[in-house]
Amino acid sequence: MNWYLARTSAIKFDLYKSTPLKKITTYGFLRIIALIVLVVGAAGSLILMFNAGSNQKSILLIVLFTGWVLSPFIALLVADIISKRWLLKPRVTLYFLMLFITLVSLLGYSGALNVPHTKPAFKFLIVPVVLWVLMLIIIPITVSRSRRKITKPE
């Protein structure tokens, strides 16, 4: 009986001490935080959009703006699903990109970065364009660099 207890306590000690487990736990926590912030950012962006378009009578226009404002967030959720096959570094980059894009979108939609002499709808058109360009530059570069390092020995 004592041998069994000594063996199980040694196994528990080794599990908590191992560095790869800590890394997986840390990056898993980062992923969870990034996903929560992304969903909250999408909801906040929609609230700001609906507030700005409260006088809009066209339902079609509201639906189109809703899709356009949500499109970067949906793309990042899809990228998160696809990223399960990626190496660790591109996934971590994706998680930080989720946090950054949420911050930029909320800043842009809140009016903190307003361009003078423009209509309120302008920011809801231009911010998703900027976010898409940012995603289409950073994600492919990070993924291709990580693949290049694997295939090309140093």
URDA-V678220 format. One record per residue. RES is the residue in three letters. PSI is psi in whole degrees, 0 to 359 (999 if undefined). Layout:
# URDA-V678220
res psi
RES PSI
RES PSI
This chain:
# URDA-V678220
res psi
MET 315
ASN 325
TRP 318
TYR 316
LEU 319
ALA 321
ARG 315
THR 325
SER 327
ALA 321
ILE 316
LYS 319
PHE 317
ASP 324
LEU 318
TYR 338
LYS 337
SER 136
THR 317
PRO 324
LEU 321
LYS 320
LYS 316
ILE 318
THR 318
THR 314
TYR 330
GLY 320
PHE 319
LEU 319
ARG 314
ILE 315
ILE 316
ALA 319
LEU 320
ILE 314
VAL 322
LEU 315
VAL 318
VAL 321
GLY 321
ALA 317
ALA 318
GLY 321
SER 319
LEU 319
ILE 316
LEU 322
MET 314
PHE 326
ASN 317
ALA 328
GLY 27
SER 336
ASN 0
GLN 129
LYS 336
SER 116
ILE 323
LEU 317
LEU 321
ILE 318
VAL 316
LEU 316
PHE 322
THR 313
GLY 319
TRP 319
VAL 323
LEU 343
SER 317
PRO 325
PHE 319
ILE 320
ALA 321
LEU 326
LEU 319
VAL 318
ALA 324
ASP 320
ILE 316
ILE 330
SER 352
LYS 339
ARG 353
TRP 167
LEU 175
LEU 317
LYS 314
PRO 327
ARG 317
VAL 320
THR 319
LEU 319
TYR 318
PHE 327
LEU 322
MET 315
LEU 316
PHE 315
ILE 323
THR 315
LEU 313
VAL 318
SER 317
LEU 323
LEU 316
GLY 316
TYR 335
SER 342
GLY 2
ALA 334
LEU 36
ASN 141
VAL 130
PRO 148
HIS 36
THR 157
LYS 157
PRO 330
ALA 341
PHE 315
LYS 330
PHE 348
LEU 319
ILE 325
VAL 313
PRO 327
VAL 314
VAL 318
LEU 319
TRP 317
VAL 316
LEU 313
MET 319
LEU 348
ILE 309
ILE 313
ILE 309
PRO 324
ILE 316
THR 317
VAL 317
SER 325
ARG 321
SER 325
ARG 323
ARG 323
LYS 330
ILE 315
THR 338
LYS 105
PRO 147
GLU 999
